[in-house]
Amino acid sequence: MVGEVTNKTHARYFLLWALLAPIGAWLFQLVTSFLLAAYNCEQNLLWIHGVSLISLIISLSGQWTAFISGHYFNSENLKSYRFLSSLFLWLGILFTLTIIAQSLPNFTVEVCR
């Protein structure tokens, strides 16, 4: 099959990005939004929305990597990597939903008074 990943080293790098990108994006969004909350109230800027958007893009890139790599792990010695890519895809979906849920109050709740 054309485009099939047969090297385990490359497969590990794909899976590492698919695992760490959504988790890292969620942590980045959580910490940075907390740090920018007071500054955002003083300056009335949209930094928190930008941080949420960047985190969402990073998390979606990890999901895309998990989705694409799951289709390329077709050789017999990479079946466990195919299972891990599907597991990391679902994990990425959950972290993306968490990022969206944490960014919704920034749009709806007025905390600066």
C-alpha positions in Angstrom: 0.0 0.0 0.0 1.3 3.4 -0.9 1.9 5.7 2.1 2.0 2.9 4.6 4.1 3.5 7.7 6.4 0.6 8.3 9.0 2.3 10.5 8.1 2.1 14.2 10.1 5.2 15.0 8.0 7.4 12.7 4.9 5.8 14.1 6.0 6.6 17.7 6.5 10.3 16.7 3.0 10.5 15.2 1.4 8.8 18.2 3.4 11.1 20.6 2.0 14.2 18.9 -1.5 12.7 18.8 -1.3 12.2 22.6 0.5 15.3 23.7 -1.0 17.9 21.5 -4.6 17.9 22.9 -3.3 17.6 26.5 -0.8 20.3 26.1 -3.3 22.6 24.3 -5.8 22.1 27.2 -3.1 22.9 29.8 -1.9 25.9 27.8 -5.5 27.2 27.6 -6.2 26.6 31.2 -3.1 28.3 32.6 -2.9 31.2 30.1 -6.6 32.1 30.5 -6.2 32.1 34.2 -3.2 34.4 34.0 -4.7 36.7 31.4 -8.1 37.2 33.2 -7.1 40.2 35.3 -5.1 41.8 32.5 -8.0 41.3 30.1 -10.3 43.1 32.5 -8.0 46.1 32.8 -7.3 46.5 29.1 -10.5 45.1 27.6 -8.6 43.0 25.0 -9.4 39.8 23.4 -6.3 37.8 24.4 -8.3 35.1 26.1 -10.3 34.4 23.0 -7.1 34.2 21.0 -5.6 31.7 23.5 -8.7 29.6 23.2 -8.6 29.6 19.4 -4.9 28.7 19.4 -5.5 25.9 21.9 -8.3 24.6 19.8 -6.2 24.6 16.6 -3.4 22.7 18.4 -5.8 20.2 19.8 -7.4 19.6 16.4 -4.0 19.1 14.8 -3.3 16.3 17.3 -6.7 14.7 16.5 -6.0 15.0 12.8 -2.6 13.3 13.3 -4.3 10.5 15.2 -7.0 10.1 12.5 -4.6 10.1 9.6 -2.0 7.8 11.3 -4.7 5.3 12.1 -5.2 4.7 8.4 -1.5 4.3 7.6 -0.7 1.7 10.3 -1.8 -1.3 8.2 1.2 -3.5 8.4 1.0 -6.5 10.7 3.7 -5.3 13.2 1.9 -2.0 13.7 -1.6 -3.2 14.7 -1.1 -2.1 18.3 -0.2 1.4 17.0 -3.4 1.5 15.1 -5.3 0.8 18.3 -3.4 3.5 20.1 -4.1 6.0 17.3 -7.9 5.4 17.7 -7.6 5.7 21.5 -5.7 9.0 21.2 -8.3 10.2 18.7 -11.1 9.7 21.3 -8.9 11.3 24.0 -8.3 14.3 21.7 -12.0 14.7 21.1 -12.6 14.8 24.9 -9.9 17.4 25.4 -11.2 19.5 22.5 -14.6 19.4 24.1 -13.1 20.5 27.4 -11.3 23.4 25.7 -14.6 24.5 24.1 -16.4 24.1 27.4 -13.8 26.2 29.2 -13.9 28.9 26.6 -17.6 29.4 26.5 -17.8 31.4 29.8 -15.4 33.9 28.3 -18.0 34.7 25.7 -21.1 34.6 27.9 -20.2 35.7 31.5 -19.1 39.2 32.3 -16.6 39.0 35.2 -15.2 42.5 34.9 -17.1 44.9 37.1 
